Structures are given as structure tokens and as C-alpha cells.
Amino acid sequence: MRASAYVIPAQAEAAIANFTRCFKQQAASSDPSQVPQGCQTPSTAPPAVTEAFKTAAQQALGRDFVTSVERILFFNVGFWALTGLLSMLLPRVRPQPVARAQAA
């Protein structure tokens, strides 16, 4: 079901722009559980629209989490691969026989 069917296009565009702005603010804040000022859901919004925004926010947060985990994983894999390659460039130290002390 498309929630935009319940809202005229101009209002839908404004609501989507506001949602995008608020989502970015909330996701970037130090406490994402707190709703930023001016981002409360209007009480006049139809339940279908509110549910659509809630679903969109959950999906976006899920994608953000997965993207973050993937980036961290690729960074770690790259770091360890680079470390392994660079360790092959280290000079090999061969043990030298210990010279026996000569008795004087």
C-alpha cells in the first residue's frame, strides 16, 4: 500500500523532505532514541502514512547498520592482508653459530 495515496503530492514531498532531514539528524545524534526538535509526527497524519514512515525508518537504519558492518569488515580484511604482505618483506634473520670462547 502506498501511503502517498492519502496525501496530495505537494504535502507528500514536504513530508518526505522533513522525514529525510529528521532521519539524518536522529541517526547522527549521540542519542538516536531521542526525537530531534521539530521532528515529531503530526497528529493529523493518517495512520497509514505514519506506519509508512516508521517502516522506512526501520529499513534505513537496518541498511545503515549493514553498510557500517560491511565497511568495518572490509577494512579489517584489507588491514590483515596488507599486514601479511608486508610481513613477507621483512628480512629473514638466520641464526649464526656462536663462536666458542677460546681459553687463553
CNS distance restraints for C-alpha pairs under 8 A (distance, minus, plus):
assign (resid   2 and name CA) (resid  52 and name CA) 7.93 0.50 0.50
assign (resid   3 and name CA) (resid   7 and name CA) 7.43 0.50 0.50
assign (resid   3 and name CA) (resid  48 and name CA) 5.72 0.50 0.50
assign (resid   3 and name CA) (resid  49 and name CA) 4.88 0.50 0.50
assign (resid   3 and name CA) (resid  52 and name CA) 6.20 0.50 0.50
assign (resid   4 and name CA) (resid   8 and name CA) 7.31 0.50 0.50
assign (resid   4 and name CA) (resid   9 and name CA) 7.37 0.50 0.50
assign (resid   4 and name CA) (resid  12 and name CA) 6.11 0.50 0.50
assign (resid   4 and name CA) (resid  49 and name CA) 7.23 0.50 0.50
assign (resid   6 and name CA) (resid  46 and name CA) 7.49 0.50 0.50
assign (resid   6 and name CA) (resid  49 and name CA) 7.57 0.50 0.50
assign (resid   7 and name CA) (resid  11 and name CA) 6.29 0.50 0.50
assign (resid   7 and name CA) (resid  12 and name CA) 5.77 0.50 0.50
assign (resid   8 and name CA) (resid  12 and name CA) 6.09 0.50 0.50
assign (resid   9 and name CA) (resid  13 and name CA) 6.12 0.50 0.50
assign (resid  10 and name CA) (resid  14 and name CA) 6.34 0.50 0.50
assign (resid  11 and name CA) (resid  15 and name CA) 6.00 0.50 0.50
assign (resid  12 and name CA) (resid  16 and name CA) 6.04 0.50 0.50
assign (resid  13 and name CA) (resid  17 and name CA) 6.11 0.50 0.50
assign (resid  14 and name CA) (resid  18 and name CA) 6.11 0.50 0.50
assign (resid  15 and name CA) (resid  19 and name CA) 6.01 0.50 0.50
assign (resid  16 and name CA) (resid  20 and name CA) 6.07 0.50 0.50
assign (resid  17 and name CA) (resid  21 and name CA) 6.20 0.50 0.50
assign (resid  18 and name CA) (resid  22 and name CA) 6.03 0.50 0.50
assign (resid  18 and name CA) (resid  39 and name CA) 7.57 0.50 0.50
assign (resid  19 and name CA) (resid  23 and name CA) 5.85 0.50 0.50
assign (resid  19 and name CA) (resid  39 and name CA) 7.65 0.50 0.50
assign (resid  19 and name CA) (resid  53 and name CA) 7.47 0.50 0.50
assign (resid  20 and name CA) (resid  24 and name CA) 6.21 0.50 0.50
assign (resid  21 and name CA) (resid  25 and name CA) 6.32 0.50 0.50
assign (resid  22 and name CA) (resid  26 and name CA) 6.01 0.50 0.50
assign (resid  22 and name CA) (resid  36 and name CA) 6.89 0.50 0.50
assign (resid  22 and name CA) (resid  39 and name CA) 5.73 0.50 0.50
assign (resid  23 and name CA) (resid  27 and name CA) 5.91 0.50 0.50
assign (resid  23 and name CA) (resid  57 and name CA) 7.10 0.50 0.50
assign (resid  24 and name CA) (resid  28 and name CA) 6.06 0.50 0.50
assign (resid  25 and name CA) (resid  29 and name CA) 6.10 0.50 0.50
assign (resid  25 and name CA) (resid  36 and name CA) 6.95 0.50 0.50
assign (resid  26 and name CA) (resid  31 and name CA) 7.70 0.50 0.50
assign (resid  26 and name CA) (resid  32 and name CA) 5.12 0.50 0.50
assign (resid  26 and name CA) (resid  33 and name CA) 7.69 0.50 0.50
assign (resid  26 and name CA) (resid  34 and name CA) 7.24 0.50 0.50
assign (resid  26 and name CA) (resid  35 and name CA) 6.39 0.50 0.50
assign (resid  26 and name CA) (resid  36 and name CA) 6.23 0.50 0.50
assign (resid  27 and name CA) (resid  32 and name CA) 5.57 0.50 0.50
assign (resid  27 and name CA) (resid  61 and name CA) 7.77 0.50 0.50
assign (resid  28 and name CA) (resid  32 and name CA) 7.24 0.50 0.50
assign (resid  35 and name CA) (resid  39 and name CA) 6.38 0.50 0.50
assign (resid  35 and name CA) (resid  40 and name CA) 6.83 0.50 0.50
assign (resid  36 and name CA) (resid  40 and name CA) 7.71 0.50 0.50
assign (resid  41 and name CA) (resid  45 and name CA) 7.46 0.50 0.50
assign (resid  41 and name CA) (resid  50 and name CA) 7.40 0.50 0.50
assign (resid  45 and name CA) (resid  49 and name CA) 6.37 0.50 0.50
assign (resid  45 and name CA) (resid  50 and name CA) 6.47 0.50 0.50
assign (resid  46 and name CA) (resid  50 and name CA) 6.45 0.50 0.50
assign (resid  47 and name CA) (resid  51 and name CA) 6.04 0.50 0.50
assign (resid  48 and name CA) (resid  52 and name CA) 6.08 0.50 0.50
assign (resid  49 and name CA) (resid  53 and name CA) 6.29 0.50 0.50
assign (resid  50 and name CA) (resid  54 and name CA) 6.19 0.50 0.50
assign (resid  51 and name CA) (resid  55 and name CA) 6.09 0.50 0.50
assign (resid  52 and name CA) (resid  56 and name CA) 6.10 0.50 0.50
assign (resid  53 and name CA) (resid  57 and name CA) 6.08 0.50 0.50
assign (resid  54 and name CA) (resid  58 and name CA) 6.29 0.50 0.50
assign (resid  55 and name CA) (resid  59 and name CA) 6.19 0.50 0.50
assign (resid  56 and name CA) (resid  60 and name CA) 6.06 0.50 0.50
assign (resid  57 and name CA) (resid  61 and name CA) 6.09 0.50 0.50
assign (resid  58 and name CA) (resid  62 and name CA) 6.14 0.50 0.50
assign (resid  59 and name CA) (resid  63 and name CA) 6.19 0.50 0.50
assign (resid  60 and name CA) (resid  64 and name CA) 6.08 0.50 0.50
assign (resid  61 and name CA) (resid  65 and name CA) 6.13 0.50 0.50
assign (resid  62 and name CA) (resid  66 and name CA) 6.24 0.50 0.50
assign (resid  63 and name CA) (resid  67 and name CA) 5.98 0.50 0.50
assign (resid  64 and name CA) (resid  68 and name CA) 6.10 0.50 0.50
assign (resid  65 and name CA) (resid  69 and name CA) 6.23 0.50 0.50
assign (resid  66 and name CA) (resid  70 and name CA) 6.10 0.50 0.50
assign (resid  67 and name CA) (resid  71 and name CA) 6.19 0.50 0.50
assign (resid  68 and name CA) (resid  72 and name CA) 6.23 0.50 0.50
assign (resid  69 and name CA) (resid  73 and name CA) 6.05 0.50 0.50
assign (resid  70 and name CA) (resid  74 and name CA) 6.11 0.50 0.50
assign (resid  71 and name CA) (resid  75 and name CA) 6.06 0.50 0.50
assign (resid  72 and name CA) (resid  76 and name CA) 6.16 0.50 0.50
assign (resid  73 and name CA) (resid  77 and name CA) 6.13 0.50 0.50
assign (resid  74 and name CA) (resid  78 and name CA) 5.96 0.50 0.50
assign (resid  75 and name CA) (resid  79 and name CA) 5.98 0.50 0.50
assign (resid  76 and name CA) (resid  80 and name CA) 6.14 0.50 0.50
assign (resid  77 and name CA) (resid  81 and name CA) 6.06 0.50 0.50
assign (resid  78 and name CA) (resid  82 and name CA) 6.00 0.50 0.50
assign (resid  79 and name CA) (resid  83 and name CA) 6.09 0.50 0.50
assign (resid  80 and name CA) (resid  84 and name CA) 6.10 0.50 0.50
assign (resid  81 and name CA) (resid  85 and name CA) 6.21 0.50 0.50
assign (resid  82 and name CA) (resid  86 and name CA) 6.03 0.50 0.50
assign (resid  83 and name CA) (resid  87 and name CA) 6.01 0.50 0.50
assign (resid  84 and name CA) (resid  88 and name CA) 6.70 0.50 0.50
assign (resid  85 and name CA) (resid  89 and name CA) 7.22 0.50 0.50
assign (resid  86 and name CA) (resid  90 and name CA) 7.10 0.50 0.50
